């Protein structure tokens, strides 16, 4: 090693960096969070900075080279991208290493590249101290002499060479192997994106002072892309209203478009250019969809595209998303170069998404070309009308509700049904009723050979009616539920499985009707199944209503403690709270009245009944009114004290409730009245006089996890999904919980756990 090189290194690494790296520009935005990562990265053998054109890769490396303590001298090589010639490249590397202080012997011949690489490795190993080599704009082809030579050089200089690569795509340097040994540091497009502080500093360089909210908006619109921010700032200098400029700023801005077309799009071969343009309409793309839109020939470029274009970011499972500003430019170019192709591509994309079960994406592309007729057909035929009504976990694009035109075709049932659902979602009851009437007339005209279509349309019609009527006319809602069940018998089971919100709505309404008809066992089965379906649909309102109806069922059976637990569960987050006018809130107050009466609190029971009557005055429910009236009669007997003027059996028999309900409720009323009169709390609602003894065996942590979710009325499948267990494992835990708590049913396990203060 040359003595001069040692003295230079000892005098200060910053001066060495300044001697070989580009000068520090005055417009640089300080980014210490990233220069710190580079400083840590060069402690290892390789650091890779990958990002699209204009992402700020070189600027970041220059700042790091001038402001951070380096582990050794710096050799900086600015490459010629993909046009780099091997002989020229290695001459540049050799010159940079010598400038950094490495004493290299002259190679016997510059044409023998393996011998040249070996000589460089020997010189670096003799140097024996860390040295940083920066390769800027490094884009050799896979398995090219340059790529293989750099890989060999790095492999044969362990502990000495610290390689920093700045590129628009992953360099072909066996990164996967380096990742396995954690010997590579990577900064990618997302890391290079500017944050709000850096964006504000960049704008300040141009004399632009805007509120923080405007800064954040600009940063989001550009996705933190450095070149986009700089070009936006230059345009904002000329704008009198910078806030308004930011609100309208997009990739079709002239400066942005010119930059990206010149730097990126014009450099692409014809097949790649077609692939970029035809897939630009997509929010995300995979290989199969790219072939569908671009054709087999252009689609073959997809693997190269995602490997070499940093404007495409992986989002998982083979899907990629294009940078928003680049996508805006591509769409603008597509409209200019092939104005008639855009609508065709949207329809092709819609058909592909529909065929792959991605309904929301299919509808979005149809709405982009205002094809409301086909969008309505998809929504109705895929039984997605519940998504429009807000009944399901899945959601269709909000544009379905916001942008539905008034002049939809009225000669086919599907657009009219969609209009009815949108009117219901908007709260326009008159329009909903009008569209329902029109669609019913159109359904009668469908030909016999269109039975599958008719069944789907009738199901949509029934679902809209159920949602519209369940809070205003329960009897008509039950008729609609019967229509939905009838239509469901003619539909494929797999189609219904993917629409649990329809099953949840139907079962909730049916169970409520069965309960009021006195069919308690059938109501129990319907409401239990409805609760499960509501959970699958992630519909908190239906789940809440099922819970409170089941609480009513337990109260009718005289199981006041269980009724109290279910009513309490129905009022707890994350389930939605009631509005004062919701009919199901009358059920809640009536159940609470009976629970308070069973506790020996007639005054509280009277207050709950008053709240129930207030709701029922606007939404009559004769069954609930009769059940409340029976509670009021019992309150009078309790408050009167002494022997009753009318026997309790006569009071119960005088009620207009169904006989099956009275048979279940009569003994409970007698026991309740007797216990309250003697100052004792009814057995079904009483707290035990002494705390029960703890179980002989303690519950494990996992068993308590299962028990907690059992108390939330979650199904076995839901518990398994939330705890990442198999269903059989959950069943095993449940059996163990039952055994340790000496119970045989879910409700008994929850009750016992509450008594033991395990919940």
C-alpha positions in Angstrom: 0.0 0.0 0.0 1.3 3.5 -0.8 2.4 5.6 2.2 0.7 8.6 0.6 -2.6 6.8 0.6 -2.2 6.1 4.4 -1.4 9.7 5.1 -4.4 10.9 3.1 -6.7 8.5 5.0 -5.4 9.7 8.3 -5.9 13.3 7.4 -9.7 13.0 7.2 -12.2 10.9 5.3 -14.4 13.9 4.5 -11.8 15.4 2.3 -11.4 12.1 0.5 -15.1 11.9 -0.1 -15.2 15.5 -1.5 -12.3 14.6 -3.8 -14.2 11.8 -5.5 -17.9 12.3 -5.0 -19.9 15.0 -6.9 -20.0 18.3 -5.2 -22.8 19.1 -2.7 -25.5 21.1 -4.5 -27.0 24.1 -2.8 -30.6 22.9 -3.5 -30.2 19.7 -1.6 -32.9 18.8 1.0 -31.4 17.4 4.2 -32.5 13.9 4.8 -30.7 12.7 8.0 -33.1 9.7 8.5 -31.8 8.2 5.3 -28.2 9.2 5.4 -28.1 7.5 8.8 -29.3 4.3 7.2 -26.6 4.6 4.5 -24.0 5.1 7.2 -25.1 1.9 8.9 -25.4 0.1 5.6 -21.8 0.6 4.6 -20.6 -1.2 7.7 -21.6 -4.3 5.6 -20.5 -5.5 2.2 -23.4 -4.2 0.1 -25.9 -1.3 0.1 -28.5 -1.0 -2.6 -30.6 2.1 -3.3 -33.3 1.4 -5.8 -35.9 3.8 -7.0 -37.4 5.3 -10.2 -36.0 8.2 -12.1 -36.1 11.4 -10.1 -36.5 9.6 -6.7 -33.4 11.3 -5.3 -31.0 8.4 -5.2 -27.9 10.3 -6.3 -28.7 13.4 -4.2 -29.1 11.2 -1.1 -25.8 9.5 -1.7 -24.0 12.8 -2.3 -25.4 14.2 1.0 -24.3 11.1 2.8 -20.8 11.2 1.3 -20.3 14.8 2.4 -22.0 14.8 5.8 -21.4 11.4 7.4 -18.2 9.7 8.7 -17.3 7.0 6.2 -15.6 3.7 7.1 -12.9 4.4 4.7 -12.0 6.3 1.4 -14.7 6.8 -1.2 -14.4 5.8 -4.8 -17.3 7.2 -6.9 -18.1 5.9 -10.4 -20.9 7.4 -12.5 -21.9 4.7 -15.0 -23.6 5.0 -18.4 -26.7 2.9 -17.5 -27.6 0.1 -19.8 -25.2 1.3 -22.5 -22.1 0.8 -20.3 -19.2 -0.9 -22.1 -17.2 -3.4 -19.9 -13.7 -2.0 -20.9 -14.9 1.6 -20.1 -16.6 0.6 -16.9 -13.5 -1.1 -15.5 -11.3 1.8 -16.5 -13.5 4.1 -14.5 -13.5 1.8 -11.5 -9.7 1.5 -11.6 -9.3 5.3 -11.9 -11.8 5.9 -9.0 -10.0 3.3 -6.7 -6.6 4.9 -7.5 -8.0 8.4 -6.7 -9.2 6.9 -3.4 -5.7 5.8 -2.5 -5.5 2.2 -3.6 -2.1 1.3 -5.2 -3.1 -0.8 -8.2 -0.6 -2.4 -10.6 -1.1 -1.9 -14.3 -2.9 -5.0 -15.8 -1.0 -6.9 -18.5 -3.9 -6.3 -20.8 -7.1 -4.3 -20.5 -9.0 -6.9 -22.7 -8.7 -9.7 -20.2 -11.5 -8.8 -17.8 -11.2 -11.7 -15.4 -7.5 -11.0 -15.0 -8.3 -7.3 -14.5 -10.9 -8.1 -11.8 -8.4 -10.4 -10.1 -5.8 -7.6 -10.1 -8.3 -5.1 -8.6 -9.2 -7.7 -5.8 -5.5 -8.2 -5.1 -4.9 -4.5 -4.8 -7.9 -4.0 -2.5 -6.8 -6.9 -0.2 -3.3 -5.4 0.0 -4.9 -2.1 1.0 -6.5 -4.1 3.8 -8.7 -1.3 5.0 -12.4 -0.6 4.3 -13.1 1.3 1.1 -16.4 2.4 -0.2 -17.2 2.1 -3.9 -20.3 3.9 -5.2 -21.7 2.8 -8.6 -24.2 5.4 -9.7 -26.7 4.6 -12.5 -25.6 1.0 -12.4 -27.7 -1.1 -14.8 -25.8 -4.0 -16.4 -27.7 -6.8 -18.0 -28.3 -10.1 -16.1 -25.2 -12.4 -16.4 -23.3 -9.7 -18.3 -19.5 -9.4 -18.0 -19.9 -6.2 -15.8 -22.4 -7.8 -13.4 -20.3 -11.0 -13.1 -17.2 -9.0 -12.6 -18.6 -6.8 -9.8 -20.0 -9.9 -8.1 -16.6 -11.6 -8.3 -14.8 -8.5 -7.0 -17.1 -8.3 -4.0 -16.8 -11.9 -3.2 -13.0 -11.8 -3.2 -12.6 -8.7 -1.1 -14.4 -9.6 2.2 -14.0 -7.0 4.9 -12.5 -4.5 2.5 -14.9 -3.4 -0.3 -18.1 -1.7 0.8 -20.2 -1.5 -2.3 -23.0 1.1 -2.7 -25.2 0.7 -5.8 -27.6 3.4 -7.0 -30.0 2.0 -9.6 -33.6 2.2 -11.1 -34.0 -1.6 -10.7 -32.5 -4.4 -8.7 -28.8 -4.9 -9.8 -28.0 -8.4 -11.0 -25.7 -9.1 -8.0 -27.3 -12.1 -6.4 -29.3 -10.0 -3.9 -31.3 -13.0 -2.7 -28.2 -14.7 -1.5 -27.0 -11.6 0.3 -30.5 -11.3 2.0 -30.2 -14.8 3.4 -27.1 -13.8 5.2 -28.3 -10.3 6.1 -25.3 -8.8 4.3 -27.2 -6.3 2.2 -28.9 -3.0 3.2 -31.8 -1.9 0.9 -33.4 1.5 0.4 -36.3 1.3 -2.0 -38.9 3.6 -3.5 -41.0 3.7 -0.4 -38.0 4.6 1.7 -36.9 7.3 -0.7 -40.3 9.0 -0.6 -40.2 12.5 1.0 -42.1 13.0 4.3 -43.9 16.2 5.2 -40.9 17.9 6.8 -38.7 17.3 3.8 -41.5 18.4 1.4 -41.9 21.7 3.4 -38.2 22.3 3.2 -38.2 21.7 -0.5 -41.0 24.2 -1.0 -39.3 26.7 1.2 -36.3 26.7 -1.1 -38.7 28.1 -3.8 -40.1 30.7 -1.4 -43.4 28.8 -1.0 -45.1 28.9 2.4 -48.3 26.9 2.6 -50.3 25.3 5.5 -49.2 21.9 6.8 -52.4 20.4 5.3 -51.4 21.6 1.8 -47.9 20.2 2.3 -49.4 16.8 3.2 -51.8 16.9 0.3 -49.0 17.6 -2.2 -46.8 14.9 -0.6 -49.7 12.4 -0.9 -50.5 13.3 -4.5 -46.8 12.9 -5.6 -46.4 9.9 -3.2 -43.2 11.7 -2.0 -41.6 11.5 -5.4 -38.7 14.0 -5.3 -38.8 15.0 -9.0 -42.6 15.5 -8.8 -42.3 17.7 -5.8 -39.5 19.8 -7.3 -41.5 20.2 -10.6 -44.6 21.1 -8.6 -42.7 23.7 -6.6 -41.3 25.3 -9.7 -44.9 25.6 -11.1 -46.2 26.9 -7.7 -43.7 29.7 -7.9 -45.7 31.0 -10.9 -49.1 30.4 -9.3 -51.0 33.1 -7.4 -53.0 30.5 -5.5 -50.6 27.7 -4.4 -53.3 26.0 -2.3 -55.6 25.8 -5.4 -52.7 24.6 -7.5 -52.0 21.7 -5.1 -55.7 20.7 -5.0 -55.7 20.3 -8.8 -52.2 19.0 -9.2 -51.9 15.5 -10.9 -49.7 13.6 -13.3 -51.2 15.4 -16.3 -49.4 18.6 -15.3 -47.4 19.7 -18.3 -44.0 19.7 -16.5 -44.6 16.2 -14.9 -45.9 14.7 -18.2 -43.0 16.0 -20.3 -40.4 14.8 -17.8 -41.8 11.3 -17.5 -42.5 10.9 -21.2 -39.0 11.9 -22.1 -37.2 10.1 -19.2 -39.2 6.9 -19.0 -41.9 6.3 -21.7 -39.9 7.2 -24.8 -37.1 5.0 -23.8 -39.2 1.8 -23.8 -39.4 -0.6 -26.8 -42.8 -0.9 -28.6 -44.0 -4.0 -26.7 -43.2 -2.5 -23.3 -44.7 0.8 -24.2 -48.0 -0.9 -25.2 -48.0 -2.9 -22.0 -47.5 0.3 -19.9 -50.3 2.1 -21.7 -52.9 -0.6 -21.8 -52.5 -1.5 -18.1 -52.4 2.1 -16.9 -56.2 2.0 -16.4 -55.8 -0.5 -13.6 -55.3 0.3 -9.9 -53.2 -2.9 -9.7 -52.1 -5.5 -12.2 -50.8 -9.0 -12.3 -49.3 -11.1 -15.2 -52.6 -12.7 -16.3 -54.5 -9.5 -16.3 -51.7 -7.8 -18.2 -52.0 -10.5 -21.0 -55.8 -10.0 -21.1 -55.5 -6.3 -21.7 -52.3 -6.1 -23.8 -52.3 -9.4 -25.7 -49.9 -12.3 -25.5 -47.0 -10.6 -27.3 -46.9 -7.5 -25.1 -47.8 -9.5 -22.0 -44.6 -11.4 -22.3 -42.8 -8.2 -21.3 -44.5 -8.2 -17.9 -41.8 -10.0 -15.9 -39.2 -7.6 -17.3 -41.4 -4.6 -16.6 -41.9 -5.4 -12.9 -38.2 -6.2 -12.6 -36.8 -3.1 -14.3 -39.4 -0.4 -13.6 -39.3 1.0 -10.1 -42.5 2.9 -10.7 -44.3 -0.4 -10.2 -44.4 -1.5 -6.6 -45.3 -5.1 -5.4 -48.4 -5.2 -3.3 -48.4 -8.9 -2.7 -49.5 -12.2 -4.3 -48.2 -11.3 -7.7 -50.0 -7.9 -7.9 -48.2 -4.6 -8.6 -49.3 -1.0 -8.3 -48.1 1.8 -10.6 -47.0 5.1 -9.0 -50.0 7.4 -9.2 -48.3 10.2 -11.1 -46.8 7.9 -13.7 -50.2 6.2 -14.1 -51.7 9.6 -14.7 -49.2 10.3 -17.5 -49.7 6.9 -19.1 -53.5 7.4 -19.1 -53.1 10.8 -20.7 -50.9 9.3 -23.4 -53.3 6.4 -24.0 -56.2 8.9 -24.5 -54.1 10.9 -27.0 -52.6 7.9 -28.9 -55.6 5.6 -28.9 -58.7 7.5 -28.0 -61.1 4.7 -28.9 -59.3 2.0 -26.9 -60.0 3.2 -23.3 -63.6 2.0 -23.2 -62.7 -1.4 -24.6 -59.9 -1.8 -22.1 -62.2 -0.9 -19.2 -64.8 -3.5 -20.3 -62.1 -6.2 -20.8 -60.9 -5.4 -17.3 -64.4 -5.6 -15.9 -65.0 -9.0 -17.5 -61.7 -10.3 -16.1 -62.4 -9.1 -12.6 -65.9 -10.5 -12.6 -64.7 -13.9 -13.8 -62.2 -13.9 -10.9 -64.8 -13.0 -8.3 -63.5 -9.4 -7.8 -66.9 -7.7 -8.2 -66.0 -4.3 -6.7 -63.1 -3.9 -9.3 -65.4 -5.1 -12.1 -68.1 -2.5 -11.2 -65.5 0.3 -10.9 -64.3 -0.3 -14.4 -67.9 -0.4 -15.8 -68.6 2.9 -14.0 -65.5 4.4 -15.6 -67.3 4.1 -19.0 -70.7 4.9 -17.6 -72.0 1.3 -18.4 -74.6 1.4 -15.6 -76.8 -1.3 -17.3 -74.0 -3.9 -17.1 -72.9 -2.8 -13.7 -76.5 -3.3 -12.4 -76.6 -6.7 -14.0 -73.4 -7.7 -12.2 -74.6 -6.4 -8.9 -78.0 -8.1 -9.0 -76.8 -11.4 -10.6 -73.9 -11.7 -8.1 -76.4 -11.1 -5.2 -74.4 -8.0 -4.2 -77.4 -5.8 -3.6 -76.8 -6.1 0.1 -73.4 -4.3 -0.5 -75.3 -1.4 -1.9 -77.5 -1.3 1.2 -74.6 -1.4 3.5 -75.4 -4.9 4.9 -72.1 -6.6 4.1 -68.5 -6.5 5.0 -67.6 -6.1 1.4 -68.4 -2.7 -0.2 -68.9 -1.7 -3.8 -67.4 1.6 -5.0 -69.1 4.6 -3.4 -69.6 6.0 -6.9 -72.5 3.5 -7.2 -74.5 5.6 -4.6 -73.0 9.0 -5.4 -73.1 9.0 -9.1 -76.2 6.9 -10.0 -77.9 8.9 -12.9 -81.6 9.7 -12.8 -82.2 8.5 -16.3 -81.2 4.8 -15.9 -82.9 2.4 -18.4 -86.4 1.5 -17.0 -87.2 -1.4 -19.3 -85.1 -4.0 -17.6 -85.4 -5.1 -13.9 -81.7 -4.9 -12.9 -81.1 -1.1 -13.3 -84.4 -0.4 -11.6 -83.5 -2.7 -8.7 -80.2 -0.9 -8.4 -82.0 2.4 -8.4 -84.3 1.1 -5.6 -81.3 0.0 -3.5 -79.5 3.2 -4.0 -82.6 5.2 -3.0 -82.9 3.1 0.2 -79.2 3.7 1.0 -79.8 7.4 0.5 -82.9 7.4 2.7 -85.3 8.3 -0.2 -88.2 6.1 0.8 -90.6 7.4 -1.9 -88.1 6.8 -4.7 -87.3 3.3 -3.3 -91.0 2.4 -3.2 -91.5 3.7 -6.7 -88.6 1.7 -8.1 -89.7 -1.5 -6.3 -93.1 -1.2 -7.8 -91.7 -0.7 -11.3 -89.2 -3.6 -10.9 -92.0 -5.9 -9.7 -93.9 -5.2 -12.9 -90.8 -5.9 -15.0 -90.1 -9.2 -13.2 -93.5 -10.5 -14.3 -92.5 -10.0 -17.9 -89.3 -12.1 -17.8 -89.5 -15.2 -20.1 -89.7 -18.6 -18.6 -86.3 -19.6 -20.0 -84.8 -16.8 -17.9 -85.6 -18.6 -14.6 -82.0 -18.1 -13.2 -82.1 -14.4 -14.0 -85.6 -14.1 -12.5 -84.6 -15.8 -9.3 -81.6 -13.4 -8.9 -83.8 -10.4 -9.5 -86.5 -11.6 -7.1 -83.9 -12.2 -4.5 -82.7 -8.6 -4.9 -86.3 -7.3 -4.8 -86.9 -9.3 -1.6 -83.7 -8.0 0.1 -84.5 -4.4 -0.6 -88.0 -4.9 0.7 -86.7 -6.6 3.9 -84.3 -3.8 4.6 -86.9 -1.1 3.9 -89.7 -2.7 5.9 -88.1 -4.4 8.8 -88.2 -1.3 10.9 -91.5 0.0 9.7 -93.8 -2.9 8.9 -92.5 -6.2 10.4 -95.3 -8.3 9.0 -94.5 -7.2 5.4 -90.9 -7.7 6.1 -91.6 -11.3 7.1 -93.4 -11.7 3.8 -90.4 -10.4 2.0 -88.2 -12.8 3.9 -90.4 -15.7 2.8 -90.0 -14.5 -0.8 -86.2 -14.4 -0.4 -86.2 -18.0 0.9 -88.3 -19.0 -2.0 -86.0 -17.4 -4.5 -83.0 -18.9 -2.7 -84.2 -22.4 -3.4 -83.7 -21.7 -7.1 -80.2 -20.3 -6.8 -76.8 -22.2 -6.6 -75.8 -22.8 -3.0 -72.3 -21.4 -3.6 -73.8 -18.1 -4.7 -75.7 -17.8 -1.4 -72.7 -18.7 0.7 -70.8 -15.7 -0.7 -73.7 -13.4 0.5 -74.0 -14.1 4.2 -75.7 -10.7 4.7 -78.8 -11.9 2.8 -79.0 -15.0 5.0 -78.4 -12.9 8.2 -81.2 -10.5 7.2 -83.6 -13.2 6.3 -83.0 -15.3 9.4 -83.2 -12.3 11.7 -86.6 -11.3 10.3 -87.8 -14.9 10.2 -86.7 -15.6 13.8 -88.4 -12.5 15.0 -91.6 -13.6 13.3 -91.4 -17.1 14.7 -90.9 -15.7 18.2 -94.0 -13.5 17.9 -96.0 -16.4 16.6 -95.1 -18.5 19.7 -92.8 -20.9 17.8 -90.0 -20.5 20.4 -87.9 -23.5 19.4 -87.9 -22.5 15.7 -87.1 -18.9 16.7 -84.2 -20.1 18.7 -82.7 -22.0 15.7 -83.3 -19.1 13.3 -81.9 -16.4 15.6 -78.8 -18.5 16.4 -78.1 -19.1 12.7 -78.8 -15.5 12.0 -76.3 -14.4 14.6 -73.6 -16.6 13.0 -74.4 -15.2 9.5 -74.4 -11.6 10.8 -70.9 -12.3 12.1 -69.7 -13.7 8.8 -71.1 -10.6 7.1 -69.6 -8.3 9.7 -72.9 -6.6 10.1 -73.0 -5.2 13.6 -76.6 -4.0 13.4 -78.0 -7.4 12.5 -75.8 -9.1 15.1 -77.1 -6.6 17.7 -80.7 -7.2 16.7 -80.3 -11.0 16.8 -78.8 -10.7 20.3 -81.6 -8.6 21.6 -84.3 -10.9 20.0 -82.6 -13.9 21.7 -82.6 -11.9 25.0 -86.4 -11.5 24.4 -86.7 -15.3 23.8 -84.9 -16.0 27.1 -87.1 -13.6 28.9 -90.2 -15.3 27.5 -88.9 -18.6 28.8 -88.3 -17.1 32.2 -84.5 -17.2 31.9 -84.0 -13.7 33.1 -80.3 -14.0 33.9 -79.5 -15.2 30.4 -81.7 -12.5 29.0 -79.8 -9.9 30.9 -76.4 -11.2 29.7 -77.6 -11.1 26.1 -79.1 -7.7 26.4 -75.9 -6.3 27.9 -73.8 -7.9 25.2 -76.0 -6.2 22.6 -75.2 -2.8 24.0 -71.4 -3.2 24.1 -68.9 -2.0 21.4 -68.1 -2.8 18.7 -71.8 -3.3 18.1 -73.5 0.0 17.0 -75.6 1.9 19.6 -79.4 2.3 19.1 -81.1 5.4 18.0 -84.2 6.3 20.0 -86.6 5.5 17.2 -85.2 2.0 16.3 -87.9 -0.7 16.9 -85.3 -3.1 18.3 -84.6 -0.6 21.1 -88.2 -1.3 22.3 -87.2 -5.0 22.6 -84.2 -4.0 24.7 -86.2 -1.8 27.1 -88.9 -4.5 27.5 -86.3 -7.2 28.3 -84.6 -4.8 30.8 -88.0 -4.2 32.4 -88.5 -7.9 33.0 -84.9 -8.3 34.3 -85.4 -5.4 36.7 -88.7 -6.9 37.9 -86.9 -10.2 38.5 -84.3 -8.3 40.6 -87.0 -6.9 42.7 -86.7 -3.4 41.3 -90.3 -2.4 40.1 -89.5 1.3 39.8 -86.6 0.6 37.4 -88.8 -1.8 35.6 -91.5 0.8 35.2 -89.0 3.3 33.7 -87.8 0.7 31.2 -91.4 0.1 30.2 -92.0 3.8 29.7 -89.0 4.0 27.3 -90.4 0.9 25.4 -93.8 2.5 25.0 -92.2 5.7 23.6 -90.6 3.7 20.8 -93.7 1.6 20.2 -95.8 4.7 19.8 -94.1 5.3 16.5 -93.4 1.7 15.5 -96.2 -0.5 16.9 -95.4 -4.1 17.8 -98.6 -5.7 19.4 -96.6 -8.7 20.7 -94.1 -6.6 22.5 -96.8 -4.3 23.8 -98.7 -7.4 25.3 -95.4 -8.7 26.8 -94.8 -5.2 28.3 -98.4 -5.0 29.6 -98.0 -8.3 31.4 -94.9 -6.9 33.1 -96.8 -3.8 34.0 -99.6 -6.0 35.6 -96.9 -7.8 37.6 -95.4 -4.5 38.8 -98.8 -3.5 40.1 -99.1 -6.8 42.0 -95.6 -6.4 43.4 -96.1 -2.8 44.5 -99.5 -3.6 46.0 -98.1 -6.0 48.5 -100.3 -8.5 50.3 -102.5 -11.1 48.7 -103.4 -10.4 45.0 -106.9 -9.5 44.2 -106.6 -11.5 41.0 -104.6 -14.8 41.0 -101.4 -14.6 39.0 -102.6 -17.4 36.8 -105.6 -15.4 35.8 -103.3 -12.4 35.1 -101.2 -14.5 32.8 -104.2 -16.1 31.2 -105.7 -12.8 30.4 -102.7 -11.8 28.2 -103.1 -11.9 24.4 -99.7 -13.5 24.0 -99.7 -16.9 22.1 -100.5 -19.9 24.2 -97.1 -21.5 23.7 -95.5 -18.3 25.2 -97.9 -18.3 28.1 -97.2 -21.9 28.9 -93.5 -21.1 29.1 -94.0 -17.9 30.9 -96.7 -18.7 33.5 -94.6 -20.7 36.0 -91.8 -18.1 35.8 -94.2 -15.3 36.6 -95.6 -17.2 39.6 -92.0 -17.9 40.9 -91.0 -14.3 40.2 -93.9 -12.8 42.0 -93.5 -15.1 45.0 -89.8 -14.4 45.4 -90.2 -10.6 45.1 -93.0 -10.5 47.6 -91.0 -12.4 50.2 -88.0 -10.1 49.6 -86.0 -12.6 47.7 -84.6 -12.2 44.2 -86.0 -14.6 41.7 -83.8 -17.6 41.3 -83.3 -17.0 37.7 -81.9 -13.5 38.3 -80.5 -13.7 41.8 -76.9 -13.4 42.7 -75.7 -16.5 44.7 -75.6 -15.9 48.4 -72.0 -16.9 48.5 -69.4 -16.9 45.8 -69.1 -20.4 44.3 -65.8 -22.2 44.9 -63.2 -22.0 42.2 -62.9 -24.8 39.7 -60.8 -27.8 40.8 -58.5 -27.2 37.8 -57.4 -23.7 36.7 -58.1 -22.7 33.1 -55.1 -22.4 30.9 -54.3 -19.1 29.1 -55.6 -20.4 25.8 -58.8 -21.7 27.5 -59.4 -18.3 28.9 -58.9 -16.8 25.5 -61.6 -19.1 24.1 -63.9 -18.4 27.1 -63.6 -14.6 26.6 -64.7 -15.0 23.0 -67.5 -17.4 24.0 -68.9 -14.6 26.2 -68.9 -12.4 23.1 -71.3 -14.9 21.4 -68.7 -15.8 18.8 -69.2 -19.0 16.9 -66.6 -21.8 17.0 -65.4 -20.9 13.5 -65.1 -17.2 14.5 -63.1 -18.1 17.6 -60.8 -20.3 15.5 -60.2 -17.6 12.9 -59.5 -14.9 15.5 -57.1 -17.1 17.5 -55.5 -18.7 14.5 -56.5 -22.2 15.6 -58.2 -25.0 13.9 -61.9 -25.6 14.6 -61.1 -29.0 16.1 -58.6 -27.4 18.5 -61.2 -24.8 19.6 -63.7 -27.6 20.2 -61.1 -29.4 22.4 -60.6 -26.3 24.5 -64.3 -25.9 24.9 -64.7 -29.4 26.2 -62.0 -28.7 28.7 -63.6 -25.5 29.8 -67.0 -27.2 30.2 -65.3 -30.0 32.3 -63.4 -27.6 34.5 -66.5 -25.4 35.1 -68.8 -28.4 35.6 -71.2 -27.3 32.9 -72.5 -28.7 29.6 -73.5 -25.7 27.6 -72.1 -22.5 26.3 -74.5 -20.2 28.2 -73.9 -22.1 31.4 -70.1 -21.8 30.9 -70.4 -18.0 30.5 -72.7 -17.7 33.5 -70.4 -19.8 35.7 -67.4 -17.8 34.6 -69.1 -14.5 35.5 -69.9 -16.0 38.9 -66.3 -16.9 39.4 -65.2 -13.5 38.1 -63.2 -15.1 35.3 -64.7 -12.6 32.9 
